[in-house]
Amino acid sequence: MEHILAKTIIITKVSELIADKYKISIGEARDRLYASNIPALLDDDETGLYGESPLYVFSLYEKYKKEK
């Protein structure tokens, strides 16, 4: 249960970071985040990504976006 809460908080914070950087709505930012590979990584408890900071997860999103 704790992992689910952590994942929810990370998704929310990373969405806010995306919205701020790209000057878009939170909803659009969340859509962009969910279109990336980040949610799958957060769902994989073995990666431990749910325990990382939102800024770190945001940096992974940025890397994913550049590779796309």
C-alpha positions as CSV (number, residue, x, y, z in Angstrom):
1,M,0.0,0.0,0.0
2,E,2.9,2.4,0.8
3,H,4.2,2.0,-2.7
4,I,0.9,2.9,-4.3
5,L,0.8,6.2,-2.2
6,A,4.4,7.0,-3.1
7,K,3.7,6.4,-6.8
8,T,0.6,8.6,-6.7
9,I,2.6,11.4,-5.1
10,I,5.4,11.0,-7.6
11,I,3.0,11.1,-10.6
12,T,1.4,14.2,-9.2
13,K,4.7,16.0,-8.6
14,V,6.2,15.0,-11.9
15,S,3.1,16.2,-13.7
16,E,3.4,19.5,-12.0
17,L,7.1,19.8,-13.1
18,I,6.1,19.0,-16.7
19,A,3.3,21.5,-16.6
20,D,5.6,24.2,-15.3
21,K,8.4,23.6,-17.7
22,Y,6.3,23.3,-20.8
23,K,3.6,25.8,-19.8
24,I,0.7,23.3,-20.2
25,S,-2.2,22.2,-18.0
26,I,-1.7,19.6,-15.4
27,G,-4.1,17.3,-17.3
28,E,-2.0,17.6,-20.5
29,A,1.1,17.1,-18.5
30,R,-0.3,13.9,-16.9
31,D,-1.3,12.6,-20.3
32,R,2.2,13.2,-21.6
33,L,3.7,11.4,-18.6
34,Y,1.4,8.4,-19.0
35,A,2.3,8.2,-22.7
36,S,5.9,7.7,-21.7
37,N,7.6,4.6,-20.2
38,I,7.7,6.2,-16.7
39,P,4.5,4.8,-15.3
40,A,5.6,1.3,-16.2
41,L,8.9,1.8,-14.5
42,L,7.0,3.1,-11.4
43,D,4.8,0.0,-11.4
44,D,7.8,-2.3,-11.4
45,D,8.6,-2.6,-7.7
46,E,11.9,-4.2,-8.4
47,T,13.3,-1.0,-9.9
48,G,12.7,0.9,-6.7
49,L,11.8,4.0,-8.7
50,Y,8.8,4.7,-6.4
51,G,11.4,5.6,-3.8
52,E,13.2,8.2,-5.8
53,S,12.6,11.9,-5.8
54,P,10.1,13.5,-8.2
55,L,13.0,15.5,-9.7
56,Y,14.9,12.3,-10.5
57,V,11.8,10.8,-12.1
58,F,11.3,14.0,-14.0
59,S,14.9,13.7,-15.3
60,L,14.0,10.2,-16.6
61,Y,11.0,11.6,-18.3
62,E,13.1,14.3,-20.0
63,K,15.6,11.6,-21.1
64,Y,12.7,9.5,-22.5
65,K,11.3,12.5,-24.3
66,K,14.7,13.2,-26.0
67,E,15.0,9.6,-27.1
68,K,11.6,9.6,-28.7
